[in-house]
Amino acid sequence: MRAWTSSVCCGQQPVSFCRIWSGGSTIGQQTVKNLYGLFEPTLEIKVAEVFLASQLNDLYSKDEILALYMNIINYGDGHIGITNAARGYFGVEPAGLSQSQCVILAGIPNSPANLQLSNHYEAARNREQLILQAMVREEYISREQADAIWNEPVFLQQS
């Protein structure tokens, strides 16, 4: 609820105000934004996003919303959805991704144009390291697990 409240309240506020006050969008809000192309930062769009996300949350489980989100977002290099990204970047189905490949793909939607693997591989690897550090900090994985994932070879499919 905090993300929704802050989204509506920050809809037309200066960015500095929102950074202090807001916590970001929920996966439901991000899904709605990507489904309907609601990228304009206006109060009306934020309100619509909040109400549509509320309906989405009423109709689907969090796992279903996450699966939908992963299948509609941009992973750079023209890859929309996790299946296209896994096949396009690594030549495998999503179930065949290594842990390192999963973490790399998890970071790309943050800024697809700046993290796509065709020309920003090092930036994507740096983002992978940040994600692994956050996972350790939040105690999702141990430092040893993060190091093992980081050291996995990442094989890109040759285009």
C-alpha positions as a Markdown table, in Angstrom:
| # | Residue | x | y | z |
|---|---|---|---|---|
| 1 | Met | 0.0 | 0.0 | 0.0 |
| 2 | Arg | 2.9 | 2.4 | 0.7 |
| 3 | Ala | 4.1 | 2.1 | -2.9 |
| 4 | Trp | 0.6 | 2.9 | -4.2 |
| 5 | Thr | 0.2 | 5.8 | -1.8 |
| 6 | Ser | 3.6 | 7.3 | -2.6 |
| 7 | Ser | 3.0 | 6.8 | -6.4 |
| 8 | Val | -0.2 | 8.8 | -6.3 |
| 9 | Cys | 1.2 | 11.4 | -4.0 |
| 10 | Cys | 4.4 | 11.8 | -6.0 |
| 11 | Gly | 2.8 | 11.8 | -9.4 |
| 12 | Gln | 3.5 | 15.5 | -10.0 |
| 13 | Gln | 6.1 | 16.2 | -7.3 |
| 14 | Pro | 9.8 | 17.0 | -8.0 |
| 15 | Val | 12.0 | 13.9 | -8.3 |
| 16 | Ser | 13.9 | 14.9 | -5.1 |
| 17 | Phe | 10.7 | 15.0 | -3.1 |
| 18 | Cys | 9.7 | 11.6 | -4.4 |
| 19 | Arg | 13.0 | 10.0 | -3.7 |
| 20 | Ile | 12.7 | 11.1 | 0.0 |
| 21 | Trp | 9.1 | 10.0 | 0.3 |
| 22 | Ser | 8.4 | 7.1 | -2.1 |
| 23 | Gly | 9.3 | 3.4 | -2.1 |
| 24 | Gly | 8.8 | 2.6 | -5.8 |
| 25 | Ser | 6.1 | 0.7 | -7.7 |
| 26 | Thr | 4.9 | -2.8 | -7.0 |
| 27 | Ile | 5.3 | -5.6 | -9.5 |
| 28 | Gly | 1.5 | -5.2 | -10.1 |
| 29 | Gln | 2.0 | -1.5 | -11.0 |
| 30 | Gln | 5.0 | -2.3 | -13.2 |
| 31 | Thr | 3.0 | -5.0 | -14.9 |
| 32 | Val | 0.1 | -2.6 | -15.6 |
| 33 | Lys | 2.6 | 0.1 | -16.8 |
| 34 | Asn | 4.1 | -2.3 | -19.3 |
| 35 | Leu | 0.8 | -3.9 | -20.4 |
| 36 | Tyr | -0.8 | -0.6 | -21.1 |
| 37 | Gly | 2.2 | 1.6 | -22.0 |
| 38 | Leu | 1.6 | 3.9 | -19.1 |
| 39 | Phe | 5.0 | 5.6 | -19.0 |
| 40 | Glu | 3.9 | 9.2 | -18.7 |
| 41 | Pro | 4.6 | 10.5 | -15.2 |
| 42 | Thr | 1.3 | 12.3 | -14.6 |
| 43 | Leu | -1.1 | 12.2 | -11.7 |
| 44 | Glu | -3.8 | 10.8 | -13.9 |
| 45 | Ile | -1.6 | 8.0 | -15.2 |
| 46 | Lys | -0.4 | 7.1 | -11.6 |
| 47 | Val | -4.0 | 6.9 | -10.4 |
| 48 | Ala | -5.0 | 4.7 | -13.3 |
| 49 | Glu | -2.0 | 2.5 | -12.6 |
| 50 | Val | -2.9 | 2.2 | -8.9 |
| 51 | Phe | -6.5 | 1.2 | -9.7 |
| 52 | Leu | -5.6 | -1.2 | -12.5 |
| 53 | Ala | -2.9 | -2.8 | -10.3 |
| 54 | Ser | -5.5 | -3.2 | -7.5 |
| 55 | Gln | -7.8 | -5.1 | -9.9 |
| 56 | Leu | -4.9 | -7.2 | -11.1 |
| 57 | Asn | -4.0 | -8.1 | -7.5 |
| 58 | Asp | -7.6 | -9.1 | -6.9 |
| 59 | Leu | -7.8 | -11.4 | -9.9 |
| 60 | Tyr | -4.3 | -13.1 | -9.8 |
| 61 | Ser | -1.8 | -14.5 | -7.3 |
| 62 | Lys | 1.5 | -12.8 | -6.8 |
| 63 | Asp | 3.2 | -15.6 | -8.6 |
| 64 | Glu | 0.9 | -15.2 | -11.6 |
| 65 | Ile | 1.5 | -11.5 | -11.7 |
| 66 | Leu | 5.3 | -12.0 | -11.5 |
| 67 | Ala | 5.1 | -14.6 | -14.3 |
| 68 | Leu | 3.1 | -12.2 | -16.5 |
| 69 | Tyr | 5.5 | -9.3 | -15.7 |
| 70 | Met | 8.5 | -11.5 | -16.7 |
| 71 | Asn | 6.9 | -12.4 | -20.0 |
| 72 | Ile | 6.1 | -8.8 | -21.1 |
| 73 | Ile | 9.1 | -6.7 | -20.0 |
| 74 | Asn | 12.0 | -5.6 | -22.2 |
| 75 | Tyr | 15.3 | -7.4 | -21.7 |
| 76 | Gly | 17.1 | -5.3 | -24.4 |
| 77 | Asp | 18.3 | -6.2 | -27.9 |
| 78 | Gly | 14.6 | -6.6 | -29.0 |
| 79 | His | 14.0 | -9.4 | -26.5 |
| 80 | Ile | 10.6 | -9.0 | -24.9 |
| 81 | Gly | 9.9 | -11.6 | -22.2 |
| 82 | Ile | 12.1 | -14.0 | -20.3 |
| 83 | Thr | 11.7 | -16.8 | -22.9 |
| 84 | Asn | 12.9 | -14.6 | -25.8 |
| 85 | Ala | 15.8 | -13.2 | -23.7 |
| 86 | Ala | 16.9 | -16.7 | -22.6 |
| 87 | Arg | 16.8 | -18.0 | -26.1 |
| 88 | Gly | 18.3 | -14.9 | -27.7 |
| 89 | Tyr | 21.1 | -14.3 | -25.3 |
| 90 | Phe | 22.0 | -17.8 | -24.2 |
| 91 | Gly | 20.4 | -20.2 | -26.6 |
| 92 | Val | 18.4 | -22.0 | -23.9 |
| 93 | Glu | 14.9 | -22.1 | -22.5 |
| 94 | Pro | 14.4 | -20.3 | -19.2 |
| 95 | Ala | 14.6 | -23.6 | -17.2 |
| 96 | Gly | 18.1 | -24.1 | -18.7 |
| 97 | Leu | 19.5 | -20.8 | -17.5 |
| 98 | Ser | 22.4 | -20.9 | -15.0 |
| 99 | Gln | 22.1 | -19.0 | -11.8 |
| 100 | Ser | 24.5 | -16.3 | -13.1 |
| 101 | Gln | 22.5 | -15.9 | -16.3 |
| 102 | Cys | 19.3 | -15.6 | -14.2 |
| 103 | Val | 20.8 | -12.8 | -12.2 |
| 104 | Ile | 22.1 | -11.0 | -15.3 |
| 105 | Leu | 18.6 | -11.2 | -16.8 |
| 106 | Ala | 17.1 | -10.0 | -13.6 |
| 107 | Gly | 19.1 | -6.8 | -13.8 |
| 108 | Ile | 18.5 | -5.8 | -17.5 |
| 109 | Pro | 14.9 | -4.5 | -17.2 |
| 110 | Asn | 16.1 | -1.8 | -14.9 |
| 111 | Ser | 17.6 | -0.1 | -18.0 |
| 112 | Pro | 17.4 | -2.3 | -21.1 |
| 113 | Ala | 19.1 | 0.2 | -23.4 |
| 114 | Asn | 22.0 | 0.6 | -21.1 |
| 115 | Leu | 22.3 | -3.1 | -19.9 |
| 116 | Gln | 21.6 | -5.1 | -23.1 |
| 117 | Leu | 24.2 | -7.7 | -23.6 |
| 118 | Ser | 25.1 | -6.9 | -27.2 |
| 119 | Asn | 26.9 | -3.8 | -26.4 |
| 120 | His | 26.8 | -3.3 | -22.6 |
| 121 | Tyr | 28.0 | -6.7 | -21.3 |
| 122 | Glu | 30.3 | -5.2 | -18.7 |
| 123 | Ala | 27.6 | -2.9 | -17.4 |
| 124 | Ala | 25.2 | -5.9 | -17.1 |
| 125 | Arg | 27.9 | -7.8 | -15.2 |
| 126 | Asn | 28.4 | -4.9 | -12.9 |
| 127 | Arg | 24.6 | -4.8 | -12.3 |
| 128 | Glu | 24.8 | -8.6 | -11.6 |
| 129 | Gln | 27.3 | -7.9 | -8.9 |
| 130 | Leu | 25.1 | -5.3 | -7.3 |
| 131 | Ile | 22.1 | -7.7 | -7.3 |
| 132 | Leu | 24.2 | -10.4 | -5.7 |
| 133 | Gln | 25.4 | -8.0 | -3.0 |
| 134 | Ala | 21.8 | -7.0 | -2.3 |
| 135 | Met | 20.8 | -10.7 | -2.1 |
| 136 | Val | 23.6 | -11.3 | 0.5 |
| 137 | Arg | 22.7 | -8.1 | 2.4 |
| 138 | Glu | 19.0 | -9.2 | 2.6 |
| 139 | Glu | 20.1 | -12.7 | 3.5 |
| 140 | Tyr | 18.6 | -14.5 | 0.5 |
| 141 | Ile | 21.9 | -16.1 | -0.2 |
| 142 | Ser | 25.3 | -16.4 | 1.6 |
| 143 | Arg | 28.5 | -14.6 | 0.5 |
| 144 | Glu | 29.8 | -18.0 | -0.6 |
| 145 | Gln | 26.8 | -18.6 | -2.8 |
| 146 | Ala | 27.1 | -15.2 | -4.3 |
| 147 | Asp | 30.8 | -15.7 | -5.1 |
| 148 | Ala | 30.0 | -19.1 | -6.7 |
| 149 | Ile | 27.3 | -17.5 | -8.8 |
| 150 | Trp | 29.6 | -14.7 | -9.8 |
| 151 | Asn | 32.3 | -17.1 | -10.8 |
| 152 | Glu | 30.0 | -19.2 | -13.1 |
| 153 | Pro | 30.9 | -18.9 | -16.7 |
| 154 | Val | 28.4 | -17.0 | -18.7 |
| 155 | Phe | 28.1 | -18.2 | -22.3 |
| 156 | Leu | 26.5 | -15.8 | -24.7 |
| 157 | Gln | 25.0 | -17.2 | -27.9 |
| 158 | Gln | 26.9 | -16.0 | -30.9 |
| 159 | Ser | 24.7 | -14.0 | -33.2 |
